[in-house]
Amino acid sequence: MGSTGSVGTQALQIIEEQTDYFQVEVLTAFENSKLLIEQAIRYKPNVVVIGNDNYYQEVFDALDPQNIQVYAGEKAIEQVVEMDTIDMVLMAIVGFNALKPLLAAIENKKPIALANKESLVVAGQIISERALQAGTQIIPVDSEHSAIFQSLMGELNNPISKIVLTASGGPFLNYSFNELKNVSVKQALNHPNWKMGNKVSIDSATMMNKGFEAIAAKWLFDLKPHQIEMIIHQQSIVHSFVYFADATVKATLSQPDMRIPIQFALTYPNRLENSLEQLDLLKIAKLEFAEIDTKKFTNLALAFEAMKAGGNTPCVLNASNELAVQAFLSGRIGFVEISKVVEQSLSKMSLIQKPSLDELFQTDFETRKKAEEIINKLSK
């Protein structure tokens, strides 16, 4: 799901290296038809789905001679997980759009390698409850969540005191707030350690990505907000810490390469040999950590507040952030206005303490309207 994005393309690199272990059954993308066609010809899935109907004919004409079935539409992306030949779903769709396909995969009891944080941010309780009821296993792909997952392997019911997520700080860690007012889209997309898509890169630059990780971790590992902390670790070598009740701390270390957690999620519980770079601790020599300035990175503070508020508040957080990031990427607002859009949106929406799925979709819809109004005012 989302084969043409950053995680999707890196997952296909892993699959290509492990051809004895994997076979691509389905590829989906929303509108990057050119790359989807190239991927389909190279990896020969049985089925391809293009989310945007406008590209159906182009994809069909290119792949019909390859005997690859082609479907179109967002509904088809949800329905395709019903196929009996699918053993695992890699959910690499970015943003809120992953929620319906994710719930469909859970309903069809497919093991899920989850690279999407926003679905857990918006509907973590519903996802957790439905996965438990269906007996569906969700294995996190995000590097920090994967590290926690690995640190918890073999721990059974041993009590956790807290988890500490690490953050590189993105490209603007050492910028002053005044300097942030003038940063460009190009600068914001230039992450020092990770290769990511545009949306995730901007979220990393504002540190909203870390806020999303904290909220997602709450649901993935059944934690309370006070059990989740975050520190700066520019090197992106230590991906998380798990503190246990007996004062033991476990951490997972690796090079900052998303293909490592992607492969682990796809092959769990096995670890397959690959060609990825091994960690050389003598070369690194020193691991460094620091506190996070949440006054400068307002989005992180807003995310933790939304996590504590609960209900539909994280849904408001996500929807307003998606609109604000789009507005920044298109040049309508500046970098520091992203957090202003989110903060003002949070103040304008009503709290629903235990929202249904329909209420979450309504919250998302209404928040986007509010956020668009705020963006229009800020861009004048």
FENMO-V275212 format. One record per run of one state. SS is the DSSP state (alpha for helix, beta for strand, coil for the rest). FROM is the first residue (numbers start at 1). LEN is the number of residues. Records with the same first field share a line. If there is no record, write none. Layout:
BEGIN
SS = FROM-LEN / FROM-LEN
END
This chain:
BEGIN
coil = 1-5 / 18-8 / 30-3 / 44-3 / 51-2 / 67-2 / 73-1 / 83-5 / 92-6 / 108-3 / 115-3 / 135-3 / 141-2 / 153-7 / 168-2 / 173-4 / 181-4 / 190-8 / 207-1 / 221-4 / 233-5 / 245-4 / 254-4 / 268-13 / 285-5 / 291-7 / 310-3 / 330-7 / 349-8 / 379-2
alpha = 6-12 / 33-11 / 53-14 / 74-9 / 98-10 / 118-17 / 143-10 / 170-3 / 177-4 / 185-5 / 198-9 / 208-13 / 225-3 / 258-10 / 281-4 / 298-12 / 313-17 / 337-12 / 357-22
beta = 26-4 / 47-4 / 69-4 / 88-4 / 111-4 / 138-3 / 160-8 / 228-5 / 238-7 / 249-5 / 290-1
END
